Amino acid sequence: MARRPGTDGTSPLKPDSATHDAVAYDDAQNLHFIALAKEGEAGDVFELLKSGTVDINFIDPATGFTALHYAAAYNAVPLLRLLARSQGCDFTLTDRKGRTAASLAYEVAENSVTGRFLLRKEMQQRRAQQQA
């Protein structure tokens, strides 16, 4: 299978001079990350996370979803495992309708096993946040 542009840590959108807007580049990288998450592309998402050029908790401006929300809604188990093991993944974030990834696993994907797993992770994070 041919690799998509940007999955090797490079991007066709990468600024080639100091005159390009760094913020626009970061946004483009994060939108590419979200697009890969929508497709359930765990391998490509892993490469982007490893490159350090994306925010694991980036929120899709169109839906309010994070990569974790997409993985939960689409029942993309390999991607869910990857994100759950990644440092900094926030299980408490909500979409525009106030749903967490755990809620989407139950409601949209109808996967109670994944929903319970994500809910446990969410509750652990909430307790840790309260203690901090």
C-alpha positions in Angstrom: 0.0 0.0 0.0 1.4 3.4 -0.9 2.0 5.7 2.0 0.1 8.9 2.2 2.1 12.2 2.0 3.0 13.3 5.4 2.9 10.0 7.2 6.7 9.7 7.3 7.0 12.9 9.4 7.1 15.2 6.4 4.2 17.0 4.7 3.6 18.6 1.4 2.2 21.5 3.4 5.5 22.0 5.4 6.7 25.6 5.2 9.7 25.9 2.9 10.7 29.4 4.2 10.4 31.5 7.2 7.7 33.6 5.6 5.0 30.8 6.0 2.7 31.0 8.9 3.7 28.4 11.5 0.2 28.4 13.0 -1.3 27.6 9.6 1.1 24.7 9.3 0.3 23.4 12.8 -3.4 23.6 12.0 -2.9 21.8 8.7 -1.0 19.0 10.4 -3.7 18.6 13.0 -6.4 18.5 10.4 -4.5 15.8 8.6 -4.2 13.9 11.9 -8.0 14.2 12.4 -8.7 13.0 8.8 -6.5 10.0 9.4 -8.4 9.3 12.7 -11.7 9.5 10.8 -10.4 6.8 8.5 -9.3 4.7 11.5 -5.7 4.7 10.1 -3.9 3.6 13.3 -0.5 3.2 11.7 -0.5 6.6 10.1 -1.8 8.2 13.3 1.0 6.5 15.2 3.6 8.0 12.8 2.2 11.5 13.2 2.0 11.2 17.0 5.6 9.9 17.0 6.7 12.8 15.0 5.5 15.2 17.6 3.9 17.5 15.1 0.3 17.0 16.2 -1.8 17.6 19.2 -3.4 14.3 20.3 -6.3 16.3 21.8 -6.8 18.5 18.7 -10.5 19.3 18.3 -12.1 19.0 14.8 -13.6 22.5 14.2 -16.4 21.0 12.2 -17.7 18.5 14.8 -15.9 19.1 18.1 -14.5 15.6 18.0 -11.0 14.6 18.9 -9.3 11.6 17.4 -10.5 9.6 20.4 -14.1 10.6 19.6 -13.8 9.4 16.0 -12.2 6.1 17.1 -14.9 5.5 19.6 -17.8 6.4 17.3 -16.5 4.3 14.4 -15.5 1.4 16.7 -11.9 1.6 15.4 -10.4 -0.6 18.0 -6.7 -0.5 16.9 -6.9 3.3 16.8 -8.6 3.3 20.2 -5.8 1.2 21.7 -3.1 3.4 20.3 -4.7 6.6 21.5 -5.5 5.1 25.0 -1.8 4.2 25.4 -0.6 7.5 24.2 0.6 10.0 26.8 -1.6 13.1 27.1 -4.8 11.6 25.7 -7.7 13.4 27.4 -10.6 11.1 27.9 -12.7 13.8 29.5 -13.1 16.1 26.5 -16.6 16.6 25.1 -17.8 17.3 21.6 -20.3 20.1 20.7 -23.1 18.0 22.1 -21.4 17.4 25.4 -20.5 13.7 24.6 -17.3 12.1 25.7 -15.6 9.3 23.7 -17.2 6.8 26.2 -20.6 8.2 25.4 -20.0 7.8 21.7 -18.9 4.2 22.1 -22.1 3.4 23.8 -24.5 5.5 21.7 -23.1 5.5 18.2 -20.9 2.4 18.0 -23.1 0.4 20.3 -20.1 -1.1 21.8 -20.6 -1.5 25.6 -17.2 -3.1 26.1 -15.3 -0.2 24.6 -17.7 2.2 26.3 -16.9 0.7 29.7 -13.2 0.8 29.0 -13.3 4.5 28.0 -15.6 5.4 30.9 -13.1 3.8 33.3 -10.3 5.9 31.8 -12.4 9.0 31.9 -13.2 8.5 35.5 -9.6 7.9 36.4 -8.6 11.2 34.7 -11.4 13.1 36.4 -10.3 11.8 39.8 -6.7 12.7 39.1 -7.7 16.2 38.0 -9.7 16.7 41.2 -6.7 15.6 43.3 -4.3 18.0 41.5 
